[in-house]
Each structure stands twice: as C-alpha cells, then as structure tokens.
Amino acid sequence: MFVLLDAPDVSVLAHNTTTSTGSTTLTCVAVGVPSTYTFVAWEHTWYKNTPVFRTFAGKETLTLDDLTYETSGVYTCKAENGVSYSTNSYYGFGSVLVTIKGKCNFR
C-alpha cells in the first residue's frame, strides 16, 4: 500500500472581541498526512513581519486572558507532523489578526 505523506497546512480560528469579554481562545488547525501533529509554538507580533512581541507554549489552543487593546495583533501558530516542506524545515504556520476593541463611555 502506498501512502502519500503531506506536511500540514496550518490555519488559525479566532474571534474579534472586546475588553469586556475577559478572554478569547485561538485554535490552531493543522491538516496533513500523517494526522498526528506537534504544536511547536505560538507567536504574537504587532503586525505582519514585525519582531516577535511574545511567545507562548506550543499547543492546539491558546487562551488570551485579561484582554486589552495591547492584546491585539497577529498570532501565529507553528505545527509539524514530521514531513518536511520544500521551502523550510518541518513546521507549517498559520496566522490570524486579532482585534480587541475597547469599551466607549459616552455621556
């Protein structure tokens, strides 16, 4: 039997939210063969192609607590399944822009 190995395509699911929500969860979705993944890391940057502001442990979900405007930014998940890519090493990555909106008090 012939099995075609495929490095994972990685994407991130997220919801924009407000500071009054308290927390939000990002989900890293990887699709490849084999379908056993190692989630390498999460990175937070202010904008695409800017230096990394914060790094989080690799896992499928990332929960962001105590939301403020500064929590906004690009979140990138890195995942691998042991199959290398032609353009880089063993991990794929997916990113999403998260926007945390503040509460306005008009009187």
Residue frames as qw, qx, qy, qz and C-alpha x, y, z in Angstrom:
[[0.000, 0.888, 0.460, 0.000, 0.00, 0.00, 0.00],
 [0.417, 0.305, 0.017, 0.856, 1.28, 3.44, -0.97],
 [0.247, -0.830, -0.423, 0.267, 0.75, 6.35, 1.47],
 [0.355, 0.637, 0.057, 0.682, 1.40, 9.90, 0.32],
 [0.455, -0.492, -0.391, 0.631, 2.91, 11.98, 3.12],
 [0.126, 0.752, 0.276, 0.586, 1.86, 15.61, 3.28],
 [0.279, -0.032, -0.412, 0.867, 3.24, 18.39, 5.51],
 [0.010, -0.658, -0.695, 0.290, 0.44, 20.19, 7.33],
 [0.021, 0.568, 0.246, 0.785, -1.47, 23.19, 6.08],
 [0.313, -0.374, -0.614, 0.621, -1.98, 25.33, 9.17],
 [0.111, -0.601, -0.267, -0.745, -4.65, 27.93, 9.87],
 [0.133, -0.119, -0.644, 0.744, -5.90, 29.72, 12.97],
 [0.242, -0.657, -0.610, -0.372, -9.52, 30.21, 14.06],
 [0.234, -0.180, -0.426, 0.855, -10.25, 33.31, 16.14],
 [0.049, -0.810, -0.556, -0.182, -12.97, 35.80, 17.03],
 [0.154, 0.403, -0.156, 0.889, -12.53, 39.53, 17.40],
 [0.466, -0.606, -0.629, 0.141, -13.81, 40.61, 20.77],
 [0.097, -0.850, 0.033, -0.516, -13.91, 43.44, 23.31],
 [0.171, 0.404, -0.665, 0.604, -12.06, 44.18, 26.52],
 [0.580, -0.266, 0.337, -0.693, -15.24, 43.46, 28.50],
 [0.875, 0.076, -0.405, -0.254, -15.34, 39.82, 27.30],
 [0.681, -0.614, 0.386, -0.105, -12.48, 38.85, 29.61],
 [0.454, -0.360, 0.758, 0.298, -10.90, 36.15, 27.42],
 [0.743, 0.511, -0.158, -0.403, -10.82, 34.65, 23.94],
 [0.739, -0.230, 0.613, 0.160, -9.50, 31.38, 22.55],
 [0.419, 0.632, -0.497, -0.422, -7.49, 30.86, 19.36],
 [0.888, -0.022, 0.456, -0.062, -7.46, 27.42, 17.75],
 [0.028, 0.568, -0.697, -0.437, -4.64, 26.07, 15.59],
 [0.877, 0.282, 0.289, -0.261, -5.96, 23.82, 12.81],
 [0.071, -0.537, 0.754, 0.372, -3.49, 21.55, 11.02],
 [0.883, 0.312, 0.216, -0.276, -4.33, 19.26, 8.09],
 [0.285, 0.647, -0.685, -0.175, -1.77, 16.81, 6.66],
 [0.987, -0.037, -0.116, -0.100, -0.68, 13.17, 6.48],
 [0.365, -0.371, -0.842, 0.140, 0.09, 11.75, 8.95],
 [0.278, -0.725, -0.261, -0.573, -2.56, 13.49, 11.03],
 [0.696, -0.564, -0.284, 0.342, -0.56, 13.43, 14.26],
 [0.270, 0.806, -0.037, 0.526, 0.71, 16.93, 14.99],
 [0.554, -0.376, -0.328, 0.666, 3.14, 18.59, 17.32],
 [0.046, 0.951, 0.205, 0.226, 2.22, 22.20, 18.02],
 [0.666, 0.204, -0.230, 0.679, 5.58, 23.93, 18.18],
 [0.245, -0.298, -0.313, 0.868, 4.78, 27.44, 19.43],
 [0.130, 0.879, 0.446, 0.107, 2.50, 30.48, 19.27],
 [0.417, -0.071, -0.013, 0.906, 3.99, 33.91, 18.48],
 [0.048, 0.887, 0.429, -0.167, 2.43, 37.35, 18.96],
 [0.398, 0.038, 0.185, 0.898, 3.56, 40.27, 16.80],
 [0.175, 0.522, 0.259, -0.794, 2.03, 43.72, 16.41],
 [0.628, 0.608, -0.091, -0.477, 1.83, 43.47, 12.63],
 [0.954, 0.240, 0.126, 0.127, 2.91, 41.00, 9.97],
 [0.732, 0.415, -0.130, 0.524, 6.71, 40.80, 9.54],
 [0.152, -0.823, 0.291, -0.463, 7.50, 42.69, 12.75],
 [0.209, 0.341, -0.836, 0.377, 9.63, 41.36, 15.62],
 [0.569, -0.392, -0.720, -0.060, 8.02, 38.82, 17.95],
 [0.288, -0.629, 0.192, -0.696, 6.48, 40.54, 20.96],
 [0.611, -0.346, 0.585, -0.406, 5.54, 37.42, 22.98],
 [0.462, 0.201, -0.835, -0.220, 5.94, 33.66, 22.60],
 [0.741, -0.250, 0.317, -0.536, 3.61, 31.02, 24.06],
 [0.422, -0.219, 0.880, 0.017, 3.99, 27.26, 24.53],
 [0.340, 0.132, -0.707, -0.607, 3.01, 25.06, 21.64],
 [0.291, 0.244, 0.871, -0.312, -0.48, 23.60, 21.99],
 [0.171, 0.451, 0.756, 0.443, -3.61, 23.37, 19.86],
 [0.122, -0.869, -0.399, -0.265, -5.44, 26.21, 21.61],
 [0.357, 0.087, -0.292, 0.883, -4.27, 29.49, 23.07],
 [0.238, -0.815, -0.528, -0.022, -6.46, 31.29, 25.58],
 [0.260, 0.357, -0.125, 0.888, -5.87, 35.02, 25.96],
 [0.373, -0.685, -0.586, 0.218, -7.00, 36.42, 29.32],
 [0.263, -0.707, -0.152, 0.639, -7.25, 39.97, 30.70],
 [0.513, 0.521, 0.451, 0.512, -7.90, 41.43, 27.26],
 [0.096, -0.761, -0.038, 0.641, -6.67, 44.94, 26.49],
 [0.537, 0.809, -0.084, -0.223, -6.05, 46.84, 23.28],
 [0.021, -0.711, 0.693, 0.119, -2.40, 45.70, 23.52],
 [0.658, -0.028, 0.751, -0.056, -3.57, 42.08, 23.22],
 [0.689, 0.675, 0.110, -0.238, -4.46, 42.88, 19.60],
 [0.055, -0.672, 0.649, 0.351, -2.04, 41.79, 16.91],
 [0.743, 0.331, -0.509, -0.282, -1.04, 38.90, 14.70],
 [0.674, -0.378, 0.605, -0.194, -0.97, 35.46, 16.34],
 [0.592, 0.465, -0.611, -0.246, 0.95, 32.72, 14.53],
 [0.861, -0.264, 0.400, -0.172, 0.72, 29.02, 15.29],
 [0.307, 0.558, -0.747, -0.190, 3.51, 26.65, 14.23],
 [0.864, -0.104, 0.406, -0.281, 2.76, 22.94, 13.81],
 [0.268, 0.513, -0.768, -0.272, 4.52, 19.89, 12.35],
 [0.933, -0.035, 0.170, -0.316, 3.87, 16.23, 11.60],
 [0.689, -0.353, 0.568, 0.278, 7.39, 15.04, 10.74],
 [0.661, 0.495, 0.436, 0.358, 7.09, 15.70, 7.00],
 [0.318, -0.427, 0.107, 0.840, 9.40, 18.41, 5.66],
 [0.421, 0.839, 0.210, -0.274, 8.41, 21.22, 3.33],
 [0.746, 0.405, 0.165, 0.503, 10.35, 22.05, 0.21],
 [0.192, 0.795, -0.014, 0.575, 10.87, 25.67, 1.32],
 [0.272, -0.696, 0.438, -0.499, 11.63, 25.35, 5.06],
 [0.022, -0.278, 0.924, -0.260, 12.20, 22.78, 7.76],
 [0.153, -0.209, -0.966, -0.016, 9.46, 20.72, 9.35],
 [0.074, 0.512, 0.641, -0.567, 6.80, 23.14, 10.58],
 [0.084, 0.569, 0.527, 0.626, 3.94, 24.90, 8.89],
 [0.102, -0.284, -0.436, 0.848, 2.43, 28.08, 10.19],
 [0.030, -0.678, -0.605, -0.416, -0.88, 29.89, 10.12],
 [0.178, -0.091, -0.300, 0.933, -1.64, 33.41, 11.29],
 [0.094, -0.748, -0.618, -0.224, -4.64, 35.50, 12.21],
 [0.077, 0.345, -0.164, 0.921, -5.13, 39.17, 13.08],
 [0.343, -0.581, -0.709, 0.206, -6.92, 39.57, 16.42],
 [0.002, -0.478, -0.007, -0.878, -8.57, 42.89, 17.22],
 [0.322, -0.491, -0.695, 0.416, -9.59, 43.69, 20.80],
 [0.023, -0.630, -0.237, -0.739, -11.93, 46.66, 20.88],
 [0.156, -0.054, -0.588, 0.792, -12.27, 48.86, 23.95],
 [0.076, -0.700, -0.706, 0.083, -15.43, 50.00, 25.62],
 [0.114, 0.356, 0.091, 0.923, -16.57, 53.55, 24.89],
 [0.175, -0.591, -0.661, 0.429, -18.36, 55.52, 27.60],
 [0.053, 0.378, 0.267, 0.885, -20.30, 58.38, 26.06],
 [0.098, -0.509, -0.663, 0.541, -22.36, 60.61, 28.32]]
